[in-house]
Amino acid sequence: MADDVFKALADPTRRRILDGLVERNSQTLFEICARLATRHGLGLSRQAVSQHLAVLEAAGLVVTRREGRYKFHDLNTDPLEHIVSRWLGPKTPKTPESTP
């Protein structure tokens, strides 16, 4: 699963999509495309953005939900927290080092 997360984060467009979801969660595909075009000057097709979202969803970084005919995309930080805890371990209080 960590490999999927790193693959998803390797692409700058996918990182921009995640940045947009941090700013405002629960966006439709149309809203994500519009933000990419206006804020980053990226003129990607809806199909291209949809493929990026599929990679993010496969990595667990984006979860979707349907309401009527709309599909909303939400950021999920659980996979990132898993990676951070894997290498940084649990946070423990620092103890002052004794000096001789």
N, C-alpha and C positions, 0 to 999 in steps of 0.2 A: 504493500500500500504506500509506503514512503516513496518508492520509485515513481508511482503515479503522481504524487504530490510534487516531487522535484521536476518531473516532466511538465506538469501543468504550469509550474512557476517559471520555467525556463523561457517561456515566450513573453515578450514585452506587451503584446496585445492582451493576453490573458491577465497579466498583472494589472493593466489599466482597467480591465473589466472588474477585477477584484477591488481596486481602488474606488471605482464608482459605486460598488455595492457597500463599501465601508461608509462612504458619504451618505448614501441613501439606499437602504435595503428594500427588498420587495419590488424589483423593477421587472417590467415586461421586456421582451426581446426588442420591441420598438423603442422603448425608453433607453435601453442599453446602446442600441445603434445610434440613436440621436445624440447621446452623451459622448460617444466615441467620435462622432463627426464634429460636434461643436467644440468640445474641449481639447481634442487631440488632433483634429484635422484628418481623421482616418475615415476614408470613404469605403468601408467594407460593406459587402452585401449582407443581407440578413442571413443568408445561408452560411457565409463565412463566420459570422458572429455566432450563429447557432452551433457550428462545429467546435468553436472555441469553448462555448458553454458546455458542450457534451464532454470535452476533455476535463473541464473543471468539475463537472458533476461526477464523472467516473473516478476522479481523485477524492471525491467527498468534500471538496471546497465550496461547492454550490449545491444547494438543495432546491427543488422546485415544488410548487403546489399549484393546483388548478382551482380557479374560482370562475365558474361559468365557462365562458370561452377564452378566458385569459389565463396565461401561465406566468406565474411570478417566480423570480429567482432570488434566493436569499443566500447570504454568505454563511458558511459554516466553518468556524475556526478550530474545531476539534482535531482535525488531522495535523494542523500546525502545532497545537498544544502537545500532541503526542510526540512530534519530532523534537520539540524543545525539551520536553522532559526526558526524552531518550538520551540526549547528549549533555544536558545541563544537570540532570538529576533533580531530586527534590531540593527545594531551598531549605538550607539549614542556617541557623543564626551563626554569624561569624564570631569566633572567639579571639580575643586579642592574643597575639603571640607573646610568649614570655621572653623577656630579654635577659641574657646572662649577667 
